[in-house]
């Protein structure tokens, strides 16, 4: 959206030291509640008017007539960066509170043929104003969008918004400070709400693709239409590199497909690869302009370090785009580069909050003699164990937890040597065999080759710089009111037995799902699809795996409060 702030025709000839106004934040005049899908028509005036109180018919209420902000600035979350000319002022305003309960495309359709005065329109995420010393006036500081809609036939303005509460403000423009006009304004506006998606809500998670020294490759070879490709930093929104079939930049050179390579890798952090069609534009944000070509996408990329289906270190994602909004015309792929750690590992996600107790062990379902070693992100040995509790299996117990960060766990068989630095793990000839690793998120099963060992990455707290791939399951963080204390699996009967402790009375649900199901969890839809038991008040309990999940390589079990 291209907008141009008004400019002042007059310039101040001398520096004036203003007397600061008494600060007053915006006040909500009308709460429109949750806007339904479709069109809601609003109209009114910025002048003060008195009407019946809908909550108390015998009383009257006063609406409008306030002048709590003379100017508006964009917040850090502004959809368009703006700082309107500080020598301009606005008078009385009418503040509407609106709520969206789902991601929405919002069309503001002006009906201004009978408008009086000069109404201007602002959308804010908050009501805060600030007595700014420079213009010497109250300035609203949480603007995210604005439109003047001047002219005989002003165009519809469109904004895409996430769920939440917003403030739609109609301000009466009073002109430059040197020649103010004291006036109120009338207006009429249709607000159309349509469903929307955000790219980061429909993106494909590729997980951890390597370390800063890992060569990376991304291309669209095999797609059936003219593609473009860009790599963004999701940490900063920076556009790092883009390609549109330019052979000198690594493109295929046939006029249709694109390629980007980083032979020396990328710095540690989180990234987004975006595929769009010819005609679209890439901008920092990340933002992709609509109106490009669409078709079937074949996206080839450096493989996740734990991807069992990768061939020669490469993996392929196949999807399709269609005309419409950004989320239908582009495909987003998110990935992480970790700045330290083993070259290959399986990610099991967050296992505890910082300094919250947790443990790791191989007690359940393991018959070989195992050893465990835990390293921090810099490769320093934190703890290791051979035999625990008088058995051949191993346990690492952290009753006071660990500091926030990434940690790497090596699982080996006897005799594994854990050197204190540089992830120095050496297996001195153990026989190998099958094992099961129990951690706060569930179980991981594996098979060690003779003299081999497996690496897992886990998170404590919420460390910066990654977090791809794993996680989920029964309780996770150490401050959760429900903590799984034991879990075992009977392979012949396809049954889990799970035990837990809770600081809440219950009852509880036992849920089960795949890694895909776990990744789909949101604050709004916080469920795994298979409910194995409900109304449970006592621990432990044995539950059977549904037939459709018996052959899944990885399952996530969760004990959750039953709110029904």
C-alpha positions in Angstrom: 0.0 0.0 0.0 1.5 3.4 -1.0 0.5 6.3 1.1 1.8 9.9 1.2 1.4 12.0 4.4 0.1 15.4 4.0 2.6 18.2 3.7 2.3 21.6 5.2 2.1 24.7 2.9 3.4 27.0 5.6 6.7 26.8 7.5 7.4 28.0 11.0 9.6 31.1 10.9 10.9 30.8 14.4 11.4 28.2 17.1 8.6 28.3 19.5 8.9 26.6 22.9 5.5 25.1 23.5 3.6 24.7 26.7 2.8 21.0 26.9 -0.8 20.0 27.0 -2.4 18.0 29.7 -2.0 14.4 28.6 -5.1 12.2 28.0 -5.2 8.9 26.2 -7.8 8.1 23.6 -11.2 7.0 25.0 -13.4 4.4 23.4 -16.7 6.0 22.2 -18.3 3.0 20.6 -17.5 -0.7 21.2 -18.6 -2.6 18.1 -17.7 -5.9 19.6 -16.5 -8.8 17.4 -17.0 -7.9 13.8 -18.8 -10.7 11.9 -17.7 -11.9 8.5 -19.3 -9.6 5.9 -20.1 -5.9 6.0 -20.6 -3.7 9.0 -21.7 -0.2 8.3 -20.7 2.6 10.6 -21.4 6.4 10.4 -21.4 9.4 12.6 -19.7 12.6 13.6 -16.6 13.6 15.5 -18.7 16.2 17.3 -20.1 15.6 20.7 -23.6 14.1 20.6 -25.9 12.7 23.3 -27.9 9.6 22.9 -29.8 7.0 24.9 -27.7 4.5 26.9 -28.5 1.1 25.5 -27.7 -0.5 28.8 -30.0 1.9 30.8 -32.8 3.4 28.7 -33.5 6.0 31.4 -30.1 7.5 31.1 -28.2 9.4 28.4 -24.6 9.0 27.3 -22.2 11.4 25.6 -20.2 10.2 22.6 -17.5 12.0 20.7 -16.4 15.5 21.2 -13.0 14.6 22.6 -9.7 15.9 21.3 -7.2 13.6 23.1 -4.7 13.4 20.2 -3.6 16.1 17.9 -1.3 13.8 15.8 -0.6 10.1 15.3 2.5 8.1 14.8 3.1 4.5 13.7 4.1 2.0 16.3 6.8 -0.6 15.9 4.2 -2.9 14.5 2.9 -0.5 12.0 1.8 -2.0 8.7 3.3 1.0 6.9 6.1 3.0 8.5 4.7 6.5 9.1 5.3 9.7 11.0 2.8 12.3 9.8 4.0 15.8 9.4 4.3 17.2 13.0 3.2 20.7 12.0 -0.3 19.3 11.2 -3.1 18.8 13.7 -6.4 16.9 14.1 -9.3 18.0 16.2 -12.1 16.0 17.7 -12.2 12.2 17.2 -14.6 9.3 17.3 -13.0 6.1 18.6 -14.4 2.7 17.7 -13.2 -0.5 19.4 -13.4 -3.6 17.2 -12.4 -7.2 17.8 -11.4 -9.9 15.3 -11.6 -13.5 16.5 -9.8 -14.9 13.4 -7.2 -13.7 10.9 -9.0 -11.4 8.6 -8.7 -9.3 5.5 -10.5 -6.0 6.4 -11.7 -3.7 3.6 -12.5 -0.2 4.5 -15.0 1.0 1.9 -15.7 4.8 2.2 -19.2 6.2 1.6 -18.2 9.9 1.7 -20.4 11.5 -0.9 -22.3 13.3 1.9 -19.3 13.8 4.3 -18.9 17.1 5.9 -15.6 18.6 7.1 -12.4 16.5 6.4 -12.5 13.1 8.1 -9.3 11.1 8.2 -9.1 7.4 9.3 -6.6 5.6 11.6 -6.2 2.1 12.9 -4.4 1.6 16.2 -3.4 -1.3 18.4 -3.7 0.8 21.6 -5.1 4.0 23.1 -1.8 5.5 24.5 -0.9 9.1 23.7 2.3 11.0 24.6 2.8 14.7 25.2 5.6 15.0 22.6 8.0 17.8 23.3 8.9 18.5 19.6 5.4 19.3 18.2 4.1 20.4 21.6 1.0 18.3 21.4 -0.5 15.0 22.4 0.5 12.3 19.9 -1.1 8.9 19.7 1.8 6.4 19.6 0.2 3.1 18.6 -0.9 3.6 15.0 -0.6 0.7 12.6 -2.4 2.1 9.5 -4.0 5.2 8.2 -5.8 6.5 5.1 -7.0 10.0 4.3 -9.5 8.9 1.6 -9.6 12.4 0.1 -11.0 13.1 -3.4 -14.3 12.7 -5.1 -14.3 8.9 -5.3 -11.7 7.5 -2.7 -10.6 4.0 -3.2 -11.2 1.1 -0.8 -8.3 0.4 1.5 -7.4 -3.1 2.6 -5.6 -4.3 5.8 -4.8 -7.9 6.8 -5.0 -8.3 10.6 -4.4 -11.1 13.1 -7.0 -11.9 15.8 -7.2 -9.2 18.5 -8.7 -5.9 19.6 -8.1 -2.8 17.5 -9.2 0.9 17.5 -10.7 2.5 14.4 -10.4 6.2 14.9 -12.1 8.9 12.8 -10.2 12.2 13.2 -11.3 15.6 12.0 -8.4 17.2 10.1 -7.8 20.8 11.4 -5.0 21.8 9.0 -1.5 23.1 9.7 -0.6 24.5 13.1 -0.1 28.0 11.6 -3.6 28.3 10.1 -5.8 25.9 12.1 -9.4 25.2 11.2 -11.8 24.5 14.0 -14.2 22.0 12.6 -15.9 18.6 13.1 -16.5 16.0 10.5 -19.1 13.5 9.5 -18.5 10.1 7.8 -19.9 6.8 6.6 -17.9 3.7 6.2 -18.5 0.0 5.3 -16.1 -2.4 7.1 -15.9 -5.7 5.2 -14.4 -8.7 7.0 -13.1 -11.7 5.0 -11.2 -14.8 6.1 -7.4 -14.6 5.8 -4.3 -16.6 6.5 -0.8 -15.4 7.4 2.2 -16.9 5.7 3.8 -18.0 9.0 0.7 -19.9 9.9 0.7 -22.0 6.8 4.5 -22.4 6.3 6.3 -25.7 5.9 8.8 -26.4 8.7 12.0 -27.9 7.4 13.7 -28.1 10.8 17.4 -27.7 11.4 19.4 -27.8 8.1 22.9 -27.6 9.6 25.5 -25.4 11.3 27.1 -22.2 10.0 29.6 -24.2 8.0 27.0 -26.4 6.3 26.8 -25.7 2.5 23.2 -24.9 1.6 21.3 -25.3 -1.6 17.7 -24.3 -2.6 16.0 -24.5 -6.0 12.7 -24.9 -7.8 13.9 -27.3 -10.5 10.9 -29.4 -11.7 8.2 -26.8 -11.1 5.8 -26.3 -13.9 5.7 -22.5 -14.0 8.0 -19.5 -13.9 9.2 -19.2 -10.3 11.2 -16.8 -8.1 13.0 -17.7 -4.9 14.1 -15.6 -1.9 15.8 -16.3 1.5 14.9 -14.1 4.4 16.1 -13.9 8.0 13.0 -14.5 10.2 14.9 -13.0 13.1 15.3 -9.6 11.4 13.1 -9.7 8.3 16.1 -9.0 6.1 16.0 -10.1 2.5 19.3 -12.0 2.3 19.2 -13.2 -1.4 16.8 -13.6 -4.2 16.9 -15.2 -7.7 14.8 -15.1 -10.8 16.3 -17.5 -13.3 19.6 -15.6 -13.6 22.4 -18.1 -14.5 25.0 -15.8 -13.0 23.2 -16.1 -9.7 22.9 -19.8 -9.9 19.6 -20.1 -11.7 18.8 -22.8 -14.1 19.0 -20.4 -17.0 16.0 -21.8 -19.0 13.8 -18.8 -18.2 11.6 -20.5 -15.6 13.4 -21.9 -12.5 15.5 -20.4 -9.8 18.3 -21.4 -7.5 20.1 -20.0 -4.4 23.2 -21.5 -2.9 25.3 -20.7 0.2 28.5 -22.7 -0.3 29.9 -21.3 3.0 26.6 -21.7 4.9 24.6 -19.1 6.9 25.0 -17.7 10.4 23.1 -19.4 13.2 19.5 -18.3 13.4 16.0 -18.9 11.9 15.3 -18.4 8.2 12.5 -18.4 5.6 12.7 -19.6 2.0 9.9 -18.1 -0.1 8.8 -19.4 -3.5 6.8 -17.0 -5.6 5.8 -16.7 -9.3 7.2 -14.3 -11.9 5.7 -10.9 -11.5 5.7 -10.9 -7.7 8.2 -8.8 -5.7 10.1 -9.5 -2.6 10.6 -6.9 0.1 12.1 -6.9 3.6 9.6 -7.9 6.2 9.4 -10.5 4.7 6.7 -9.4 2.3 5.9 -10.8 -1.2 3.8 -8.8 -3.6 0.8 -10.6 -5.1 -0.1 -10.8 -8.8 2.7 -13.3 -9.7 2.4 -16.5 -11.8 1.0 -19.6 -10.0 1.4 -23.3 -10.5 2.8 -26.5 -9.1 5.9 -26.1 -6.9 8.8 -28.5 -6.6 11.2 -27.2 -3.9 14.5 -28.9 -3.5 16.6 -28.1 -0.5 19.5 -29.2 1.8 18.0 -31.9 4.0 17.2 -31.7 7.7 20.0 -33.4 9.6 17.6 -36.0 10.9 15.5 -36.6 7.8 15.4 -40.3 7.2 14.0 -39.9 3.6 16.8 -37.6 2.4 18.8 -38.7 -0.6 22.3 -37.5 -1.0 21.7 -34.8 1.6 18.8 -33.3 -0.4 15.1 -33.3 0.2 12.1 -32.2 -1.9 8.8 -30.5 -1.0 5.9 -30.6 -3.4 3.0 -28.2 -3.2 0.8 -25.9 -5.3 0.0 -22.2 -5.5 -3.1 -20.5 -6.7 -4.2 -16.9 -7.5 -5.3 -14.7 -4.6 -3.7 -13.4 -1.4 0.0 -13.7 -0.5 -0.5 -17.0 1.3 -2.0 -18.6 -1.8 0.4 -17.2 -4.3 3.6 -17.9 -2.3 4.9 -20.8 -0.3 6.9 -20.3 2.9 9.5 -22.8 4.1 11.1 -22.1 7.6 14.4 -23.6 8.7 17.0 -23.1 11.4 20.8 -23.1 11.4 22.3 -23.9 14.8 25.5 -22.2 15.7 27.1 -25.3 17.4 26.6 -29.0 18.1 27.1 -32.3 16.3 26.6 -32.4 12.6 23.6 -34.7 12.9 21.1 -35.1 15.6 17.4 -35.6 16.4 15.5 -32.7 17.9 13.3 -33.5 20.9 12.4 -29.9 21.7 11.9 -28.1 25.0 12.1 -30.5 28.0 12.0 -28.1 30.9 12.0 -24.4 31.9 15.3 -22.9 33.1 16.3 -24.4 36.5 13.2 -26.7 36.6 13.9 -30.4 37.5 13.9 -33.1 34.8 15.6 -36.4 34.0 16.6 -38.5 31.1 17.0 -42.3 31.3 17.1 -45.6 29.3 15.3 -47.7 31.9 12.1 -48.5 29.9 12.3 -51.1 27.1 16.1 -51.2 27.0 18.0 -54.4 27.4 21.6 -53.4 26.4 24.2 -51.8 28.6 23.8 -48.0 27.8 25.7 -44.9 28.6 24.5 -41.2 28.5 26.5 -38.0 28.1 25.0 -34.5 28.0 26.9 -31.5 26.5 26.1 -27.8 26.5 25.9 -25.9 23.2 29.7 -25.1 23.4 30.6 -28.7 23.5 31.4 -28.9 27.3 30.4 -32.1 29.1 27.7 -31.3 31.7 27.0 -34.8 33.0 27.4 -38.5 32.1 26.3 -41.8 33.5 27.0 -45.5 32.8 24.9 -47.7 35.2 22.2 -46.3 37.4 20.0 -47.8 40.2 21.9 -51.1 40.1 21.1 -51.9 36.4 22.9 -51.7 33.1 20.8 -48.7 31.9 21.6 -45.1 32.5 20.1 -42.0 34.1 20.8 -38.3 34.1 18.9 -36.6 36.9 18.8 -32.8 37.2 16.9 -32.0 40.5 17.6 -28.3 40.3 17.5 -28.1 36.5 19.9 -26.4 34.1 20.4 -22.9 32.7 18.5 -21.9 29.6 20.1 -23.1 26.4 20.5 -25.9 23.9 22.0 -29.2 25.0 23.1 -32.2 23.2 22.7 -35.8 24.5 24.8 -38.7 23.3 23.4 -42.2 23.7 26.0 -45.0 23.5 26.6 -48.5 24.6 29.3 -49.7 27.0 32.1 -48.7 26.7 31.6 -45.1 25.6 34.1 -42.4 26.5 32.9 -38.8 27.0 35.7 -36.3 26.7 35.0 -33.0 28.6 35.2 -30.6 25.6 34.3 -30.3 21.9 31.5 -32.9 22.0 34.3 -35.5 22.4 32.4 -38.8 22.3 34.2 -42.0 21.5 32.7 -45.5 21.6 35.5 -48.0 22.4 33.8 -51.0 20.8 30.4 -51.5 22.4 28.2 -54.2 20.9 25.3 -51.9 20.1 21.6 -52.9 20.1 18.2 -51.4 20.6 17.4 -48.8 23.2 14.5 -46.5 24.4 15.3 -43.0 25.7 12.7 -41.6 28.1 12.5 -37.8 28.4 9.9 -35.3 29.6 8.2 -35.1 26.2 7.9 -38.9 25.7 10.0 -41.8 24.3 12.6 -42.1 21.5 13.6 -45.5 20.2 16.8 -46.3 18.3 19.3 -49.0 17.4 23.0 -48.5 18.0 25.5 -50.1 15.6 28.5 -51.7 17.1 30.8 -48.9 18.3 28.2 -46.3 17.4 26.2 -43.6 19.3 23.2 -41.3 18.6 22.8 -37.6 19.3 19.7 -35.8 20.5 19.2 -32.0 20.9 17.0 -30.7 23.7 16.1 -27.2 24.8 15.9 -25.8 28.4 13.8 -22.6 28.6 13.4 -20.7 25.3 16.9 -20.2 23.9 17.4 -17.9 20.8 18.5 -19.3 17.5 16.5 -22.3 16.6 14.3 -24.9 18.0 13.4 -26.9 14.8 11.8 -30.1 14.6 10.8 -32.1 17.7 9.1 -31.6 21.0 5.7 -31.9 22.4 4.0 -34.6 24.4 3.2 -35.0 28.0 4.1 -32.1 30.1 7.3 -30.7 28.7 8.3 -27.6 30.7 9.2 -28.1 34.3 6.7 -25.6 35.6 3.7 -27.4 34.0 1.0 -28.4 36.5 1.1 -31.9 35.1 4.4 -33.8 35.1 4.8 -37.2 33.5 6.8 -39.4 35.9 6.9 -42.6 34.0 6.0 -44.1 30.6 6.5 -47.5 29.1 5.4 -49.2 25.9 4.3 -52.9 25.4 5.1 -53.6 21.8 3.2 -56.9 21.6 0.0 -55.3 22.9 0.5 -51.8 21.4 -0.2 -50.2 24.8 1.3 -47.3 26.7 1.4 -47.2 30.5 1.8 -43.6 31.7 2.1 -42.2 35.2 2.0 -38.5 36.2 2.0 -36.1 39.1 -0.2 -33.0 39.1 -0.8 -29.9 41.2 -4.3 -29.6 39.8 -7.1 -32.1 40.8 -8.1 -33.2 37.3 -9.9 -35.1 35.8 -7.4 -35.6 32.9 -7.3 -36.6 29.2 -4.8 -38.9 27.6 -4.1 -37.7 24.1 -2.0 -39.2 21.3 -0.8 -37.8 17.9 2.0 -37.7 15.4 4.7 -35.1 14.9 2.5 -33.4 12.3 -0.4 -33.3 14.8 1.9 -31.8 17.4 3.2 -29.1 15.0 -0.5 -28.1 14.2 -1.2 -27.2 17.9 -1.9 -23.5 18.4 -3.2 -21.5 21.4 -6.6 -21.6 19.8 -6.6 -25.3 18.9 -4.6 -27.0 21.6 -5.4 -30.6 21.0 -3.9 -33.9 19.8 -6.5 -35.7 17.6 -6.7 -39.1 19.4 -8.3 -39.0 22.9 -7.4 -42.4 24.4 -9.0 -41.8 27.7 -11.1 -39.1 29.4 -12.3 -38.3 32.9 -9.2 -39.9 34.5 -8.6 -39.1 38.2 -5.9 -41.5 39.1 -2.4 -42.4 37.8 -1.1 -44.6 36.3 -3.2 -45.7 33.4 -2.7 -48.1 30.4 -4.1 -47.0 27.0 -4.0 -48.8 23.6 -2.6 -47.2 20.4 -5.3 -46.8 17.8 -4.9 -49.1 14.8 -4.2 -46.2 12.4 -1.2 -45.1 14.5 0.4 -48.5 15.2 3.0 -48.2 12.4 4.0 -44.6 13.0 7.7 -44.1 13.7 7.1 -41.5 16.3 4.1 -40.7 18.5 3.5 -38.0 21.1 1.5 -38.8 24.2 0.1 -36.0 26.4 -1.7 -35.9 29.8 -4.0 -32.9 29.7 -6.6 -31.3 31.9 -10.1 -32.5 31.0 -12.2 -29.3 31.0 -15.5 -31.1 30.1 
